[in-house]
Amino acid sequence: MAQGVGTHGRIAIVGAGMAGLSCADGLVAQGHIVKLFDKARGPGGRMSTRRIATPLGEAGFDHGAQYFTARNADFRLVVSDWSDRGFACRWPVAGPDAWIGIPGMSAVIRDMADRHDTHYGRMVQGIARADRGWRLIGDHIGPDPFDMIVVALPAEQAATLLGPIDLGMARQALMARSQPCWTAMFAFDSPLATDALILRNQGLIGWAARNSAKPGRDGPEAWVVQATGSWSLDHMAAAPAQIEEIMLTALGQALGLDLDRPIASAVHRWRYAMSAGSDEGALWNPDLGIGVCGDWLLGPRVECAWLSGRQLAKAMAPGKQAYPSEIR
């Protein structure tokens, strides 16, 4: 196996979220052939937009990441391009540096994914040596070998794949525990009698937003309610129907309203919602040709995921090395 990435290496990226797609952008720019695999049915990951049919039309919910920042100069250029092409805009309600995707948070992920050979509904269960590099194990993956592998998954999932290959990387992933998050989505038949657009730290609610009031949204009155990490952890085993009732009550209490029944609702349990982050930025083993990226290697922000993928792509360039200081 080669000790680094060749001029036209074949690279598989496991995970087509922000980190994996950012890494793919960098690797393709270097001339590599990149293929991405993701277990989800479509683009988004933790930047997904959920759409639910209601009697008043479809309601949209940004039920993962609520917004993103652009504090790094290079990422600001990317966000500016999204803005110019109508895929993102500022959302000052959440802060002076807050941005959102249009017409949903998943718009920017979809834009990135459309530029690559991205395969959804592909659950990668393992990584094994092949005669000419590595191969991925899983349903509908195919037998093609790859020169290099990038793992762009939440820390807990990355540890499972990395354990049989690189114990050092797996150990770092195991140390980076993520907090879960219960998220509830409610659509109502008329606007709630409140001027509030967002809520922060109201009892069990860590965050709530009037999703239908975000720029570029349409459809009926829609709210996203996200529980705190500690409350979500304590209620991980609860039934979704129970969570839905508790969070609807919590929303009404936080707004000071006696809420009518929603015309549509759903809940989602994010097992790996937010990581603490570290100073690593990205992990790269040139002897094995295995790299790892993700927000858990830097910080719990969308921007950190993008920066981690960018750093790994730079580290994988022949004769190059990226340092954590480059992504501050």
N, C-alpha and C positions, 0 to 999 in steps of 0.2 A: 504494500500500500504506500502511496506517495506520502511524503512528510509534510505536505502543504497542499494548497489548492492550485491546480494548474491553470493555464490560461483559459481553458474551456472545460472546467470540471463540471460533472453532473452532481447537483446538490439537491437533497430532499429536505424540506422544511416541514416539521411536524407542528402544526398550529398556524392557522391563517388569521390570527388577530393582528393588532397593531404592531407588536414586536416582530412577528414572523414576516409580515408584509413589508415593514421597513427594512428588515435584513434582506429580503428578496430584492427590493429596489436597488440596494447597494451592490449586491452580488451580480445582478443582471447588468448593471452599469460597468462592472469589471469584465464582462464577457462570459459569465458562467451560464449554464443551462440549469434552471431552477424549477422545481416542481413542489407545490404545496399541498398538504393533506390536512383536512380538518374534519372532526367528527360531527360538527353541526350541519344543519340542512342548508345553511346559507351564510353569507357574510355578516359580521357584527360582533360575535363573541360578547364581551362585556360592554360593547357599544351597540347592542342590538336594539332594534325598534320593533315592538310587538304591536300587531294590528288585530283588533277584535271587532267583529260585526255587531252592530246594535240596531234597534228599530229606527234610529235617527241617522244611520250611515256608519261608516267605519270609524272607529276611534283608534288613535295612535298613542303609543306609550313608549317613551325612552326609559326602559325599565332597568337598565344597567347604569353605566356612567352617565351622569347628568349634564356634564359640560367638560371642556378641556381648556387648558391654558397653553400659551405660546410664549414662554420666557426665554428659550434658547434661540439664538439668532438663526440657525439653520432651520429649526422647526417653524419659526415665524415665516420663512420664505415658503415653506410647504403650505402653511395655513393661508397665507396671502393668495397663493394659487387657487386653493379651494374656494376662497372667498370670491376671487375674480370670476370663477367659473360657476358660481351659484351653489356650491356644495356646503358652504359654511358661512356663518355670520356671527357677529358679536351678540352676547346676551348679558347686558349690563346689570340686569336684576340679580344675577349670581355673583357679580364682582366686575371690576374694571378690566380684568384680563380674561374673562370667561368667553368661550366660543362654543357654538353648537353646530351640529350637522343639519343640513336642510335637504329634504323635508323631515328627516329624522337623523338621530345620531349615527345610524348605520350608513348614511350616505357617503361619508368619507372613507369608510372601510371598503364599501362596494367599489368606489372609484379606484382605490389601490388594488383591490383583488382583480378587477377587470383587466389590469395590465399584465397579469401573470397566468401561468398554467396552474390554476387552483382547482382542487378536487374536494368537494364536500361530501358528507355522509361516509367518510373513511375513518374508521376507528383503528388507529395504530396501536397494536398490543405489545409490540416488542421490536428490538433492533438486533439484527444478527449479522455476523460476518458473511461475506460472499466471496466468491473466487476473485472478484475484482472490486473489492471495497466493502460496501454494506448493502443490506437489503432490509426493507421494512416488513414486519409481520402483521397481518391483519386482513380482514375481509375486503375483497375488491381492491387490493393495493397493487397487485401485479408483481411479477418476479424480477423486474428490472433492477440491476445493481446501481448503486450511487457511490461516487468517490467520497463524498462528505455528507454529514447529517447535521442539521440544526434542529434543536429541540426548543420550541417557543411555546411552552405550556405553563400553567400555574405550577408553583413549586412542588406541590404534592404529587401532581401527575408527572412532572419531569423526573422526580426522584424514582418513580417506578420504572421508567424507561432507562434511566441512567445507571441504576444499581448494578446490573450485570456487566456494564461496560467500563465505567469510571467511578470508583467508590468515592473519590474525592469530590467530584461534582455532585454525586447523589447525596453525600453528607451535607454539602452546602444547601442543597434544595430542601432536605429534611429539616434543617434549622430555620428555614424561612416560612414559618407557619402563616397561613392566611386566615382572615376573619370571614365568617359567613354573613349572609344578609338575606333576610326575608323581604321580598318586595311585593306590594299589593298594587293592583291597578283597578281604578273605579271610573266608570263613565256614568254621567247623570243626564237626566232629560232636560235640564236647564242650568244656567250658571249658578254656582253657589253664591249665597248672599254674603260675600266677603271681598275685600280689596286685596287680600293676601295672594301673592303669587308663589312664594316659597315659604317653607317652615324649616327651622333648624333646631335640633335638640329640644324637642317638646315631649318629655316623658320617654316612652319607648320609641318614638319617632326620631331617627337621626336626621332624616331629610324628607321633605314632601314638596311636590311642585305641581302647579297647575299646568300640566303638560300642554293642554290645548291653547294656552296663552303664549307659548313660546313662538318666536318669529318663524314664519313659514309653515305653521301647523293649521289644520282645519279639522272639521268634524265636531262632534258633540263635546260638552264639558268633560274633560278627562284629567284625572289626578293620579300621580305616582307617589306612593308612600313607601319609604324604606326604613326598616327598623335598625336600631343600633346593632353593632357587632356583638356586644355582650348579650343583649336580649335575644338576638337571633341564635347565638350559640346555645343559650339555655333552652330554646324552643325548637331545636333542630329536628326533633322527632315528632313534633306536633302535626296533626292532620291539616292539610291545606285549608279545608273548610273552617276549621277553628281559627287558624291564623287570619283568614279573611275577615271574620266577624270581629276579632280583637282589633285589627288594624283599622277597620271602618269606624269602630267606636272611638279609637284613639284619634283619628282624623277629626271627627266631629267635636271631640273635647278640645283639641288644640285650636280649632277654628271658633269654638264657642257656638256651634250650630247643632241643631237636631236634624240630622241628615235623613233624607228619604232613601229608600232602597235604590241602589244603582240599577241602571238599565242593562249594564254588563259589568262583569268583574272577573278578575283572575289573580292568582298569586304565583310567584316564582321564587324558588329557593336557590340563591347563589351560594354554592358551597365554598367557592374561593373568590370572594368579592374584593378584599383589600389586603395587601401585603404590607409589611413594615418597611421593606426595602433594605438595601445594604450599600456598601461602597464598591462592590465588584463591578457593576455596570454590565458586564457580560463575561462569559466563561468560554475559553477556547483551548482545546488540546490539539496542537498541530500534529503530534505523533499519531494520534488516532483519527484525526479529521472529524472531531465531534465538537460542536459549539452549542452554547446555551444562551438564550436571551429572554427577557421578560421584565415587567415592571418590578417583580420581586427582587431583582438584582440592583435596583436603583431607588425606586420610590413609588408610592401608590397613586400615580397620576398617569393619564393617557400619554402625556408628553414623555414621561419617563420610559414607557414601553417603546415609543418610537426611538428615543435616544439609545436605548439598550440594543435594539436591532441594528441601528446605524453603527454603533461601536463594534458589534460583533462582525459586521460586514467589513469594516476597516481592518480589524484584527486578522481576518481571513485572507486579506490581500497578500500576495507573495512579498516577503520582505518588509511588511508593515506591522505595526503594533499600535493599538489604541489604548490610551490610559484613562482611568476614571476621571482625571482632572479635565479632560476634554469635554465632558458632558455636564459640567456644573452649570 
